[in-house]
Amino acid sequence: MEAPAVLLVMGVSGCGKSTVGELLASKLGWKFYDADDYHSAENRTKMQKGVPLSDQDRIPWLCSLHDILLRDVALGQHVVLACSALKKMYRDILIRGNGGAHAPSEEPAKEEALAGAKLLVVYLCGSFEIISGRLLQRKGHFMPPELLQSQFSILEPPTAPENFIQISVDKSVPEIAAAVMEALK
């Protein structure tokens, strides 16, 4: 497999995206971004109040993440992004910008895509029970455990033709990182 320019570590809240993403970035010598750091104040407030984010809440956030990826890849930087990216449309926006938010029949906005730059989706999957148990132990995060069900409800796991690998969160963080590193060979 040709090395991707971007690793998108995705999954529901509490699956280990940030922990795994930081470890991978460190092992690979790539830049790391945690998408949570880029949420608007409004989005954070909604989540703290237990209100799930809508597509309208997420699209501007995803577009700004797309711009960051595009900028870094254009500069030759490899990137690991930890982002929930729960729906295929969200992953399309990360790759194509706002053009990814339109149905194919609509006239897409003129946006730059990560053209030619390979993006590999690392989908961290696990049961509601395991992940909710982890969330209950997590301290100091704006995402309350009560919102986990809403994330599972809208989750669209990656499928072909998306470029992805799926790894169970039953594994330890070092085992997950090792599986990703093996897939990159």
N, C-alpha and C positions, 0 to 999 in steps of 0.2 A: 504494500500500500504506500502510495506517495504521501509523505508527511503533510497533514493538514496545516493551514495557517492559523486556524482557530479550533480550539476544543470547547464545545458548549456542554458544560456539565449541568444536566437538567433533572428535574423531578419536583415532587411536592415539597412543601416546607418540612424540614426536619429529616430529609433523606440523607443529608451529609454533603450537599453540593459545595458549600464553602470550604469545609474541611478537606474534602477530596481535591477540589480545585486548587486550593493553596498548595497542597502537597505535590500535585502534578506540576504546577507552575515552577515550584522549587526544584523538582527533579529534572525538569526539561530546560530550566533557565529561561522560561517564558514569562511574559507580563501577566499578572493576575488582576481580574476585576470581579468584584462581587456586585451583581446587579442591584441588590438591596440598597447599596450605598447611593444609588441614583434615583430612588423613588422621590417623588415630590412630597412636600410637607403634607399636602392634601391627601395623597395616597396613604402615607404613614398614619395620619389621624384616622382615616376610615378604618384601616386595619386594626388599629389600637382599640377602636370602638366596636370591633367585631363585625364590621361591614365588609363583605367580599368585594374585591375590585371588579369593575365591569371592563369590557373590551375598551370602552371609551377612556377609562382610567389608565389602562395599560398601554395603549397604542403610542402616545407621546413618549412614554418611558422607553418602550422598545425601540422607537425611532432614534432616540438619543443614544441608546446602546449601539444600534447599527452604525451611527456616525462615528462612534469611538472605534468600533471594530474596523470600519473602512479606513479611518485615518491611520491606525496602527499598522494594518496590513499593507497599506500604500507605502509606509515607511520601512517595510521589510520586517516588522516586528511580529513575532508569533505570540498568540494570546490564548489564555484560558479564561473563559467567562463562566461564572457560576450564576445561573439564571433559571427560574422555575420553568419558563418556556412551555407552559402546560398544553397549549394547543398548537396544531400544525401552523395555523395562521400566525401565531406569535413567532415561531421559528422562521417562517417565511419573511416576516418583517425584519428579524435580526439579519437575515441574509440579503434581502432586497430593499430594505427601507420601507417607506410608506406604500410603495407599489405592491408589497406583499399583503397588504390589508384589503386589497380589492379582489372581487371575483374576476376570473379570467375574461368574462364578457365585458366588464367595465374598462374604460380607458385608464390604464395605470398612470400614475404620476411619473414624470421623468425623474427617476431616482437612479443612483449608482448602486450596483449590486456588488457583492464580493465576487465579482466575475473571475473565474479561473482559480480563485483562492478556495481551497478545499476547507469545508467546515465539517468536523466530525462531531456528531451528537453522542454524548456519553449519558445514557439514560439510567439513572439510579432508581431502581424499582424495589418496592417492598409492600408488605401488607399494611393495612390501616392500623392494625393492632401494634405492630412493631414500631411504626413511625410515630403514632400518637404517644406511645410510651416514651420515646426519645424527646418529643416536644414537651412533655410534662416535666422532664428533667432540665430543660433548657431555661436559662435565666437571662434576663436583660435583652430580650429580642422583642421587636414591636409586633410580631405576628403571633396572636394568641392561638393556643391549641384548638380553640372552638372553631376556627376557620379551616381546619384541615379537611373536614368533610366536603366543604365547598370546592377545595382544590381537587380532591379525588373525583368529585362530580363532573368537573369540566376537563379532567385529564384526557388528552388524546396521545397515547404512547406513540413514539415514532414508528413508522412502517416504511417499507420500500415504496418509492425510490429514495427516501431520505437516507443519507449516509450516517449510520448509527451503530452503536454497540449497546447492548443492554446488560447491566450488571446488577445482581441482587445486593441489597443493603444488608443481607444476612452475613455477608463477608466483612472482615475487618477493613479499616481504612487502608492499611498497607496492602492487603490482598486486592482491594478494588484498584488501587493505584498500579499495582503490578499487572493486573489484567489489562488495564488501559495501555500501559507501556508495551505489553506484549502485542496488543492490537496495532500499535503504531509501527512495529517492526516490519 
